[in-house]
Every structure is written in C-alpha cells, then in structure tokens.
C-alpha cells in the first residue's frame, strides 16, 4: 500500500508474546526496515538490539547465545549487553571495544504481551506504555479474573500490506461492519476525542430488541496508544478486553497481533481456558478479526475521500491526530535508506 506518510512511525509497538521467549532464547526480528535481535537474559529480562555485530557484521539473532545479561555473537564470540555496549572480546578479555555500540530499543512486557518503543532517531519513550487493566477503571481491573491471552486467545497475521494509520481508520468507519464483517447492526460512534498520544472512542451497538434508539446492547470503550495498537474493553454480555496491534516490518507490510482477555467463569482458578470457552471465543472473535485483511491487501489510499456525513468529522480528525507520530517525512526516509 502506497501512502503519503512514513512507515517509520513513532510509538510503542507490539512485537510478540512473552511465552515465546524462555530464558536464554534468542530470536531474529525485522521491524521498521531494521534487522533486530531479541533475547531473554539469564535474569529473565527481555532485550532488543540492532542485529548486526559491529565487528564483522554477523547477525546475532541467528545463532547468537545468551551469556548472563549479554548476547554472544556466533561468529567470533563478541558479547553485547542490554544497552548495546560491547562487554567482552574473548581474545582480549580485558579490553572490550568501548567505542562500539549496538542500538538498543526500550522493551516492556505487559500481561503476556511484548512492546517495543520505536523512534526513528533513537529518542527515548515520549509517553508511558498504557496498562490495559487500568485504562478503564470503571470496569473490573484484576487481571487474575481473566484467562491468559496466549496462546489460546491470541493470533497474528504477518506481512499484511497495510500501514498502521489505515488500521486505525477503521475506528471511525461505521459502515464497513455491515459489508466486511456481515454485521446485522451498524455501530454508532457515541464519543471520540484525541488526547495527546491517545485516540479515545466509544462505540455503541444498538439493541434491536428495544424501541429506544439510544438503547445499546454493547458498548466498546477503546483507546489507541499512538498508531501502534488499540486497547478495548467490552461492556455488555461478555465484558472481555483485547489488544489489536499493527507493527510495520518495512515500507510495504506490517505484522498484526491480536489478544483477548476473557473473564473467568465463576469459581475458576486456572489461567487456562476450558475447551467450551475456547470454542466460543474462537468462533465469535478469533475467526473474524482478520476479515479486514482481505480489503487491505488490495486497497489504495485515498487522500481526500468523499466521506459520508456520519463519519466525516471524526474520520478526518483522526487523520490529523495521526500526523503527530511522523517524526520524519517519507522523502527523508527514502534518502537515508
């Protein structure tokens, strides 16, 4: 998808799930057009570094090993610490190269999900990672009251040709639910606002059993944190929570992540959902979440869309809000690639 804005978007972005990384595990990643190496050190902390050793350019995410809190290059054994410093050279153990440094990326884990901060020039995080169990204090906030999100209630879609802003634009697009998701009811945007790095919106699904046009069978409270992901709390029959995330791989495609926190049944003590709950959630939520991908694969970005009146105001307001996360223009990104 060709868009008139950069894919090197500033913000917090999801890159996987905590359970994918045991102590000592190393994994090669690629996001924002950059080769990365993620590893969980012997203390259990997760780190993400640029992937190519400063010595002779080996990719430390392929064959690298964890030693203490460092990752060791598979080529000549040079070790790199959590901040990217060269900490050890085996054939001159008392003289690491203190002038060399790999770029390190701030990482946080939350309720089984992994998030990485990205800013094109390497600036530190400009806002805190929001907490899904404290963003909506009007609802139950005890995470132990929900089943674990991974692996049962999580899925991902890789290399989807969609920019994070296009995914966010689904928020004010009420009409597409009937045609893309075959919804029998068209949702209504009850409230929206852009507050600093957050886009907050409340969506209502009218109760077809009621004669009151203001009666809602379901309300979905959602907050976008930058363009990286949306956190949503459902108010209705299920009262579950979810994260829907989009992380650019390069200037053409993104990886997408989806996790649900489903309320435990009364008296339940296990974090693992029983089979009948898994079947219900998979049928109602996990199988339909990727339907938009069939549209995004072939969609062309329209800069000045002839929007319907019901969506126009908040649709264009969201586009204006999104510009704050583009710290470099597309031309500058291309010139330095």
DABELRA-V214351 format. One line per field, one symbol per residue. psi: psi as a letter, one per 40 degrees, with the letter a starting at -180 (. if undefined). burial: I if it has 9 or more other ideal C-beta (glycine too) atoms within 8 Angstrom, else O. A space follows every 10 residues. Layout:
psi = ???
burial = ???
This chain:
psi = hhifiieghh ahhheaidee hihehhhhih ifehhihhih ieeeihihii dhheceeihe egeiihhbei hhhedeehih ideeihehhd egdegigeei hihihhhihh feihihhhhd eeiiheiihi hdeedgeeih ehdeeiiidh edfiiihifh ghiddddded degddedddd efiehhihhd iiihhbehhh ihhihiheei eheehhdhhh hihhhaedih hihhhbddfi iihhihhhda ediiiiihih hhhiihehei ehiidddddd ddddddeede dddddddeih hhdgigiidd eddddddddd dddeegeiid ddddde.
burial = IOIOIIIIII IIIIIIIIOO IOOIIIIIII IIIOIIIIII IIOOOIIIII IIIIIOOIII IOOIIIIOII IIIIIIIIII IIOIIIOIIO OOOOOIOOOO IIOIIOIIII OIIIIIIIII OOOOIOOOII OIIOIIOOOO OOOOOIIIII OIIIOOOOOI IIIIIIIIIO IIIIIIIIOI IOOOOIIIIO OIOIOOIIII IIIIIIIOOO OOOOOIIIII IIIIIIIIII IIIIIIOOII IIIIIIIIII OOIIIIIIII IIIOOOOOOO OOIOOOIIOO IIOOIIOOIO IIIOIIIOIO IOOOOOOOOO IIOIIIIIIO IIOOIIOIOO OIIOOOO
